[in-house]
């Protein structure tokens, strides 16, 4: 597997046993092509063996095909599929690999090497791309050998602080020198995958006149604005490297972007709009799907804000052409069910009847913190959750915490012909309140007149939201542990670390559980 540190100044160690993390997945990512694409790979020290030709999609490797060496270690590969250009690899299960470059215009090349030292022993024929790549690997190996002794010396605990600082500066200067050599190499071999790899890790050199001001860190802003200066979004080879996806999420990560949904959304739009307007549509599609997938499936509750933003700005517009009507319909429904209950938004008001049929309004609940607890009396998970929420309520009700408990159960009302004419409160609800001693605000809307199911995305139970005194959502679809941690911090005044320790000591969290 490609080593990111190798490309940014550390030597790549060949022959690593990397296949434990290899995804044995075949994927229909290649289009049809009437002409054949072929190449020969010869591994002289692996005759009569089984190997895998793989490709990168971000830092993950996928299987293109299983191949076999003959008695001379030769693999003659031929396909009618259109191979996307980029970085590929030949891997022998659990026992070494080497990388090579596919250029759709370079059919018929050959590579010969030994797994013992694949870079040093490599002989390339009829492939400018692989000649450039192999030469670059040899240069990087030499650069790594220059740095290795310096890193070893830096581990010496007998060195003084000043000696370590001096050595660190020497390493930094050497890395800068090496990067300049790489950039020069990229400039001399433009439009190659090797140049693309170098440019993906190429640092942004901030002009000396850019200095810190009272307006903020101008050097940081300069780097942020020029982050993509050396990346060609028209080159679909970006998608067949491990570096592009890493760069995308570095750009959106805490190093360069405040981890607030508005900031992430703003910079994601800057990137995606640039690709859409100036880049290849396949690069746009893949980048959007990478970003959308991350924020749709994130466990961090504010990340749904980013995904909802992406739905509105891209997925539900004519910028996305690869989804059918059913798929867009599902995403539109997801948008409708998310847009009103995002963290930071005012919680939609709910006016429902209590057990005495008296209207109770969510926004009239006078409490510093209000929990909306959607539950069902016959839901197994709710039967586990209700006692936990009740215990928290009893502990904090005098400290500014209330629960707006919404029972989602209903019973059908039939007319004389046996047709459904309406809905009424389920008989199990009052009994459930009495048995569980639920003395918080108990309400129900069996006919869903408030539209609470869409407003709060309640299509299973339990569903829990936490509101502040202004009825803004500060916790979305949380559980009892998140609620306890929040109240320990906000009401009891414990630090984050102290709250975490209390949760562990009292058995709410197991030692191996993480936030």
Protein Blocks (a to p, Z undefined) as FASTA:
>chain_A
ZZfklmnopacdehiafklmpccddddfbccdfbdcddddddfklghiaddddddehjbd
cdfbdcdddfkopacdddfbdcdedddddddehiacadddddfklghiacdddfklmmlm
pccehilklmmmmmmmmmmmmmmmmmmmmmmmmmpmkbcfklmmmmmmmmmmmmmmmmmm
mmmmmmmmghiaklmmmmmmpccdddfklccdfkbcfklmmmmmmmmmmpcfkbmklmmc
cklmmmmmmmmmmkloccbfklmmmmmmmmmmmmmmmmcfklmmmmmmmmmmmmmmpcbf
klmmmmmmmmmmmmmmckbmkbcfklmmmmmmmmmmmmmmcghiacdddddddfkopacd
fklpccfbdcdddddfkbfklmmmmmmmmmmmmmmmmnopacddddfbdcddddfkopaf
bdcddfklmmmmmmnopabdcdddfkomnommmmnopabdcddddddfkopafbghiafk
lmmmmmmmmmnopafklmmmmmmmnopacfklcZZ
